[in-house]
Every structure is written in structure tokens, then in C-alpha cells.
Amino acid sequence: MLLIRRFEERLLEEFSSGKLAGTTHAYIGQEANAVGIFDVLHKDDIIFSNHRCHGHYLAYGGDPYLLAAEVMGKSTGLVGGRGGSQHIHLRNFYSNGIQGGIVPIATGMALAEKYIKSKRITLVFLGDGTLGQGIIYESFNFASLWNIPVLFVVENNRYAQTTPIEIAVAGNIPDRFKAFGINTWECNSTDVVKIREDSEQAVNFVRSNMQPAGLILQTYRFAAHSKGDDFRKPEEIASNKKSDPLLIHGNRLEKTDREMAESEITWIINEAFSRADQDPYPGSNNLPPILL
């Protein structure tokens, strides 16, 4: 979680310096979600992320250097500097910035895995803002009808860019899954230990029954949706920071352990960004690498 937090903070600093290509959406405040979930997945399970993908990628075990190079638009990046912040790929990890569009793709791939009896499950991350897209309900319908082993994870940070959930989402989120007969878990905690427990139940259900499930994580992002477009009240943000997942879990550790972690991660991030900064931009003679 600390690696994700410090990477994202550095990313925002680098964006202000003009070194990044395109846009960027920080995962600051939501780190416990990815860490808790990925700890209970199998190595070869399939992950579909979204525009806020950096935290997911790092929790997946991705190299910070390759991500730093990608968001800088360098040829040494994950996809040769051509995907930028939102469109990255590593092994069985995929991301796309089109909200809702990844859901039928993930559902279809989960169905393919079921046909070949791989026992792999597919996980796809949604935001509360994505719940306004009709294509996801078609996916829910097929997933339920055909018993597709896909886990739909809703990270409800209560804002679709700047639109609060109260004026964007009718009814309640669990009922949207229940309408299709999809078993759903809901976690109202930012404690990584609690998130891991609830995630394990949902993941085990999908894997053992080869059926879809929903997992709703009540969360909050501390940073703006994308750089500086933040219209939330400062006191609201400050109040939510009292439930910072890093503070909750950090308090379980000894001071020396926290200091050691900070020192190690500072080195990793400095090395990643310094190295990426010296790398070349894509050109006709340096095609993007193929990462298997």
C-alpha cells in the first residue's frame, strides 16, 4: 500500500513538471482495495482494470520502473510508451480507460476460460460512475444465465469524476446485482485486513462454484479525479482521511518497520523515475517490447 501511495504522489509531482504524457488518475486513498483483493487471487487469474489502474498494476506485482517509463511515454514502458496512464498490459493484467466497455470483455474472457476448463477466474474493476452504462447490465445478465466465473468489483468512491453518487445512482448498488441473481458481498471498511477477508469469500465463491459474484468496496479517493479538477469540500476530504488505510494498517507495525518500509520504497521509486527519465522516446528504430 505504501508503494502505491508514494508512487502516485511522485506521479502527480512529475505531471506538474511536464514530464508525463497524457493524463493520470491517482489511486490515493484506495490502496487497501487492490492489495486486499490481489492477496487472495491466483497468479494466473485474469484482471481487467480501468482508468485508475496504477494501484491495481502495482498490487498485481508490476515493476514500478516499467510503469514510470510508460506514463512518461518512453519506448521502454509497458507497451512501448504508447498506452500512457490508462492503457497498460502485463501478463494477465489489462486496463482500459473506457468506462463500462471493459466489463463485457472481461465477461467474455471468463466464459472462454470456463470452456477450456482452466479453473482461472476473471476479475473486473468498476467505479460507481460506471453503473450508468447499460452494457454492464447485459454482462450481468449473461454472466448469471451462463454461470460465468467473473467477479465484478465496484470501488465506490462516491464520485463519478465530480458528480456525487446521490445524484448519479438510483436505488442501491447491491440490488443491481441481486436483480440478476448474482451473489454479492459488501465491505464498508478501509482496513486492508477486513477487505482481504471479504474478498476471499467472494473469490472463493466464484472459483468453487464457477459462477459470477459481486464485491462492493466502500472507499474514498483523497486526490482529485484527475489532477486538479476537485470540487469537494476540504472538510469532507479531511474527515475521510481519518480512515486512511495506511494509518489503519501502519498502526499495527513497529516504528522501525515503518521507517524501513519508507526508506526502501523511497529508493525504489527514485530509481524507477530516474531511470525512466533517461530512457528514449519511441521511434522507428525502437519498437515496443513484448512482455509475456
PLY file of the C-alpha trace (Angstrom):
ply
format ascii 1.0
element vertex 292
property float x
property float y
property float z
element edge 291
property int vertex1
property int vertex2
end_header
0.00 0.00 0.00
2.86 2.34 0.79
4.46 1.64 -2.59
1.22 2.57 -4.36
0.78 5.74 -2.28
4.31 7.03 -2.80
4.30 6.11 -6.49
1.08 8.04 -7.07
2.34 11.04 -5.12
5.50 11.08 -7.22
3.40 10.69 -10.35
1.43 13.84 -9.53
4.68 15.70 -8.90
6.10 14.58 -12.24
2.88 15.57 -14.01
3.22 19.10 -12.67
6.77 19.21 -14.04
5.52 18.38 -17.54
7.33 15.06 -17.79
4.27 12.85 -18.21
2.41 12.11 -21.44
-1.38 12.40 -21.41
-3.47 12.35 -18.24
-3.32 10.45 -14.96
-5.82 9.30 -12.31
-4.44 8.63 -8.83
-5.45 5.73 -6.57
-4.50 7.59 -3.39
-6.78 6.55 -0.54
-7.99 3.36 -2.20
-4.80 1.29 -1.90
-6.25 -1.29 0.51
-8.75 -2.44 -2.11
-6.22 -3.71 -4.62
-3.84 -5.08 -2.00
-6.58 -6.94 -0.14
-8.07 -8.47 -3.28
-4.85 -9.43 -5.06
-3.57 -11.23 -1.99
-6.28 -13.89 -2.41
-6.14 -14.31 -6.19
-4.15 -16.97 -8.00
-1.15 -15.91 -10.05
-2.75 -16.82 -13.39
-6.19 -15.27 -12.74
-7.23 -12.58 -15.21
-7.54 -8.92 -14.20
-9.31 -6.10 -16.03
-8.55 -2.67 -14.63
-9.75 0.79 -15.60
-8.57 4.39 -15.84
-7.39 4.31 -12.19
-5.10 1.38 -12.88
-1.71 2.23 -11.33
-2.61 0.90 -7.89
-4.07 -2.27 -9.41
-0.93 -2.82 -11.50
1.46 -2.36 -8.57
-0.62 -4.63 -6.34
-0.51 -7.19 -9.15
3.27 -7.18 -8.76
4.13 -4.95 -11.70
7.53 -3.25 -11.93
7.31 0.46 -10.93
10.05 1.31 -13.44
8.09 -0.09 -16.40
5.02 1.91 -15.33
7.03 5.10 -14.80
8.53 4.73 -18.27
5.09 4.14 -19.78
3.46 7.22 -18.30
6.47 9.24 -19.46
5.83 7.97 -22.97
9.18 6.17 -23.19
9.91 3.24 -25.50
10.93 1.11 -22.51
7.46 1.35 -20.96
4.99 -1.49 -20.52
3.55 -1.04 -24.00
6.34 0.99 -25.55
5.12 4.35 -24.30
2.03 4.20 -26.50
-0.56 3.28 -23.84
0.18 6.01 -21.33
-1.51 6.09 -17.96
-4.73 4.24 -18.77
-3.96 1.52 -21.31
-1.41 -0.92 -19.96
-0.84 -4.67 -20.10
1.28 -7.19 -18.22
0.77 -10.96 -18.40
-2.93 -11.45 -17.45
-3.45 -7.81 -16.45
-5.27 -5.42 -18.81
-6.59 -1.89 -18.44
-8.68 0.47 -20.50
-9.99 3.97 -19.85
-13.39 3.38 -21.45
-15.83 3.08 -18.57
-18.14 0.09 -18.88
-16.52 -1.14 -22.08
-14.15 -3.46 -20.25
-16.99 -5.32 -18.49
-18.26 -7.36 -21.48
-14.65 -8.05 -22.48
-13.88 -9.44 -19.03
-17.12 -11.43 -19.02
-16.34 -12.90 -22.42
-12.83 -13.88 -21.42
-14.17 -15.51 -18.25
-16.57 -17.52 -20.42
-13.68 -18.62 -22.64
-11.73 -19.78 -19.60
-14.75 -21.77 -18.46
-14.98 -23.52 -21.84
-11.34 -24.60 -21.73
-11.76 -25.64 -18.06
-8.71 -23.64 -16.94
-10.13 -23.01 -13.44
-8.96 -19.41 -13.79
-11.38 -16.71 -12.73
-11.65 -13.18 -14.08
-11.92 -10.04 -12.01
-13.05 -6.68 -13.38
-12.93 -3.34 -11.55
-15.84 -0.90 -11.88
-16.45 2.51 -10.41
-19.74 3.84 -9.07
-19.88 6.11 -12.13
-19.76 3.07 -14.41
-23.15 1.96 -13.07
-24.83 4.28 -15.54
-23.57 2.26 -18.52
-26.14 -0.13 -19.99
-23.56 -2.59 -21.31
-22.66 -3.73 -17.79
-26.21 -4.97 -17.17
-26.10 -7.02 -20.35
-22.89 -8.50 -18.96
-24.53 -9.21 -15.59
-27.37 -10.92 -17.41
-25.15 -13.21 -19.48
-22.86 -13.92 -16.51
-25.82 -15.07 -14.45
-27.56 -17.02 -17.22
-24.43 -18.88 -18.27
-22.73 -19.23 -14.85
-19.63 -17.33 -15.91
-16.78 -17.23 -13.33
-16.29 -13.46 -13.15
-16.04 -11.23 -10.10
-17.43 -7.71 -10.58
-15.66 -5.38 -8.13
-17.28 -2.00 -7.58
-14.93 0.51 -5.96
-17.50 3.01 -4.75
-15.57 6.20 -4.06
-18.87 8.11 -4.21
-17.95 10.39 -7.10
-18.13 9.91 -10.85
-15.40 12.40 -11.69
-17.10 15.28 -9.82
-20.71 14.03 -9.71
-21.71 12.70 -6.25
-23.36 9.31 -6.14
-26.53 10.76 -4.59
-27.47 12.38 -7.91
-25.98 9.75 -10.20
-27.05 6.30 -8.97
-30.68 5.43 -8.22
-31.57 2.81 -5.62
-28.68 0.91 -4.04
-25.78 -0.91 -5.62
-26.27 -4.42 -4.12
-29.80 -4.58 -5.53
-28.43 -4.11 -9.04
-26.57 -7.41 -8.71
-29.38 -9.16 -6.86
-31.79 -8.35 -9.70
-29.74 -10.77 -11.83
-29.42 -13.41 -9.11
-25.76 -12.60 -8.53
-24.40 -13.23 -5.03
-22.84 -10.08 -3.63
-20.51 -9.10 -0.79
-20.18 -5.56 0.53
-17.29 -4.20 2.59
-17.70 -0.92 4.47
-14.13 -0.78 5.74
-10.84 0.70 4.54
-8.89 -1.79 6.66
-6.86 -3.99 4.32
-7.32 -6.99 6.64
-11.13 -6.72 6.52
-11.09 -6.14 2.77
-8.94 -9.24 2.33
-11.41 -11.32 4.37
-14.43 -10.22 2.35
-12.53 -10.53 -0.92
-11.51 -14.07 -0.06
-15.14 -15.08 0.44
-16.19 -13.60 -2.90
-13.21 -15.01 -4.80
-13.66 -18.47 -3.30
-17.34 -18.44 -4.22
-16.59 -17.65 -7.87
-13.82 -20.24 -8.07
-15.61 -23.09 -6.30
-19.00 -22.59 -7.96
-17.84 -21.27 -11.34
-20.49 -18.57 -11.02
-20.39 -14.76 -11.06
-20.31 -12.64 -7.91
-20.27 -9.00 -6.95
-17.95 -7.32 -4.48
-18.72 -3.76 -3.41
-15.97 -1.83 -1.67
-16.90 1.43 0.04
-13.85 3.61 -0.42
-12.71 7.20 -0.90
-10.05 8.80 -3.05
-8.05 11.57 -1.43
-6.77 13.10 -4.66
-8.78 14.77 -7.39
-10.38 12.67 -10.10
-7.64 13.72 -12.49
-5.01 16.22 -11.36
-6.72 19.41 -10.18
-10.42 19.16 -11.01
-11.63 18.78 -7.41
-14.79 20.49 -6.20
-15.29 18.54 -2.97
-15.32 20.38 0.34
-11.92 20.31 2.10
-13.59 19.27 5.36
-15.14 16.24 3.64
-11.74 15.08 2.41
-10.15 15.71 5.81
-12.88 13.71 7.55
-12.34 10.71 5.26
-8.59 10.83 5.80
-9.23 9.71 9.36
-9.89 6.29 7.79
-6.70 6.31 5.74
-5.85 2.62 5.06
-2.14 3.35 5.54
-2.77 4.76 9.01
-5.00 1.84 9.99
-2.52 -0.83 8.98
0.57 1.24 9.81
-0.52 1.41 13.43
-0.13 -2.38 13.58
3.58 -2.10 12.81
6.55 -1.08 14.87
8.03 2.35 14.18
11.28 0.81 12.94
9.37 -1.34 10.45
7.51 1.68 9.09
10.74 3.64 8.74
12.40 0.73 6.96
9.49 0.45 4.54
9.57 4.18 3.80
13.30 4.05 3.16
13.11 1.05 0.86
10.18 2.40 -1.15
11.75 5.85 -1.49
14.75 4.18 -3.09
12.61 2.03 -5.41
10.58 4.98 -6.66
13.56 7.31 -7.08
15.37 4.63 -9.05
12.31 3.92 -11.20
11.64 7.52 -12.20
15.30 8.49 -12.58
15.95 5.53 -14.84
12.80 6.14 -16.88
13.68 9.81 -17.28
16.88 8.84 -19.11
15.16 6.40 -21.48
14.45 7.20 -25.16
11.08 8.04 -26.69
9.54 5.68 -29.25
10.91 5.87 -32.74
11.09 3.83 -35.89
14.15 2.00 -34.59
12.94 1.13 -31.08
9.67 -0.74 -31.26
7.77 -1.51 -28.02
8.90 -4.59 -26.10
6.72 -7.68 -25.87
6.13 -8.60 -22.22
4.96 -12.18 -21.77
0 1
1 2
2 3
3 4
4 5
5 6
6 7
7 8
8 9
9 10
10 11
11 12
12 13
13 14
14 15
15 16
16 17
17 18
18 19
19 20
20 21
21 22
22 23
23 24
24 25
25 26
26 27
27 28
28 29
29 30
30 31
31 32
32 33
33 34
34 35
35 36
36 37
37 38
38 39
39 40
40 41
41 42
42 43
43 44
44 45
45 46
46 47
47 48
48 49
49 50
50 51
51 52
52 53
53 54
54 55
55 56
56 57
57 58
58 59
59 60
60 61
61 62
62 63
63 64
64 65
65 66
66 67
67 68
68 69
69 70
70 71
71 72
72 73
73 74
74 75
75 76
76 77
77 78
78 79
79 80
80 81
81 82
82 83
83 84
84 85
85 86
86 87
87 88
88 89
89 90
90 91
91 92
92 93
93 94
94 95
95 96
96 97
97 98
98 99
99 100
100 101
101 102
102 103
103 104
104 105
105 106
106 107
107 108
108 109
109 110
110 111
111 112
112 113
113 114
114 115
115 116
116 117
117 118
118 119
119 120
120 121
121 122
122 123
123 124
124 125
125 126
126 127
127 128
128 129
129 130
130 131
131 132
132 133
133 134
134 135
135 136
136 137
137 138
138 139
139 140
140 141
141 142
142 143
143 144
144 145
145 146
146 147
147 148
148 149
149 150
150 151
151 152
152 153
153 154
154 155
155 156
156 157
157 158
158 159
159 160
160 161
161 162
162 163
163 164
164 165
165 166
166 167
167 168
168 169
169 170
170 171
171 172
172 173
173 174
174 175
175 176
176 177
177 178
178 179
179 180
180 181
181 182
182 183
183 184
184 185
185 186
186 187
187 188
188 189
189 190
190 191
191 192
192 193
193 194
194 195
195 196
196 197
197 198
198 199
199 200
200 201
201 202
202 203
203 204
204 205
205 206
206 207
207 208
208 209
209 210
210 211
211 212
212 213
213 214
214 215
215 216
216 217
217 218
218 219
219 220
220 221
221 222
222 223
223 224
224 225
225 226
226 227
227 228
228 229
229 230
230 231
231 232
232 233
233 234
234 235
235 236
236 237
237 238
238 239
239 240
240 241
241 242
242 243
243 244
244 245
245 246
246 247
247 248
248 249
249 250
250 251
251 252
252 253
253 254
254 255
255 256
256 257
257 258
258 259
259 260
260 261
261 262
262 263
263 264
264 265
265 266
266 267
267 268
268 269
269 270
270 271
271 272
272 273
273 274
274 275
275 276
276 277
277 278
278 279
279 280
280 281
281 282
282 283
283 284
284 285
285 286
286 287
287 288
288 289
289 290
290 291
